[in-house]
Amino acid sequence: MSADNSSDVAIVGAGIHPFGRHESTGMEQGAVAVRRALADASCTWNDIQFAFGGSDAAGKPDTMVSTLGLTGVPFINVANGCATGGSALISGYNAINAGAADVVMAIGFDKHPRGAFDPKPADWGLGDWYGDTGLMLTTQFFGLKIQRYMHDHGITASTLAKVAVKAFRNGSLNENAWRRKPLSEEEVLNGPMLSHPLTQYMFCSPGEGGVALVLCRGDLASRFTDAPVYLRSAVLRSRPFGSFEVFSPWLAPERGPSPTVDAARGAFEMAGIGPDDIDVAQVQDTESGAEVMHLAETGLCQDGEQEDMIQLGETDIGGRLPVNSDGGCLANGEPIGASGLRQVYESVLQLRGRAGARQVPDDPRTAFTHVYGAPGISACTVLST
């Protein structure tokens, strides 16, 4: 792959504010991430020519200019559920490719109240009846979806538990993760049952945190860093006809593909490589079942192959295809605006060889990220050195 022409988009700066629970506001956490990304890129806010930012519950990202600097930079707010961060990144990627700017910032942050997300049916184009069924509580939907998948493809409860065990083990190696205590398979399986077959430790929690990335035209990357990571593709899709998604739980006469299938296929086609070429992957793991299903939907395996993959440790940091090396949503929590960018931040660290105790071995050269949001939005990227 070429890494020195103006048609490439490079990530030259990456910054993060630790995930979890903090005294600072979500906006302040986002500003910390921005300053760290700027420092990583050896530039200043004055160098940013365009910015895209997303937050679900912590304020309007464009107002951060009061803290970062009143430079007149075009700053567009982005909102797309859990795919908000991925959407901000794609917006920045497209701005560079369109020639609107040479240096762009993508920002995501959030600060959610304690407890489960509490969405309102009307905000998602649904009647009150849908809330009365209990399915606005997403844990219910995820439980129903993975039940069906387990039945159809032979996935066991042990495999769901092992996804969580891996997440907390990886999180224990991540200084920016929220949940850093390893758990055994027995502890996960014996946790309180929330929505069968998913126990308490198989779900992520709403949380706090911020991530920022500095992007630039590929031929300018050497001005900012000696370790650029190239964004080979960035693709977003909404749900096609017949897909079965959170807040869109209907069954068409003929089941259609999920938006993740389309987004991943588009990302690989744009990058010119396939799933077998990926060295490390980050996929949305709102709960254990989501990681299992998304592995197949992204093309990283076939339906049903996850059972052996996970039981054999192939998705561990030292395995054939490391998945969610930073602990994913299960260990980091889910600050909606930041999650998709956290995946890319982790991929940048891995491809630079700077992930510390959780570094994937054998010099990874390619990475894949996938984030999924309601009511059926999926964003995928392919990155390489």
Order of alpha helices (4+ residues) and beta strands (2+ residues): beta-alpha-beta-alpha-beta-alpha-beta-alpha-alpha-alpha-alpha-beta-beta-beta-beta-alpha-beta-alpha-alpha-alpha-alpha-beta-beta
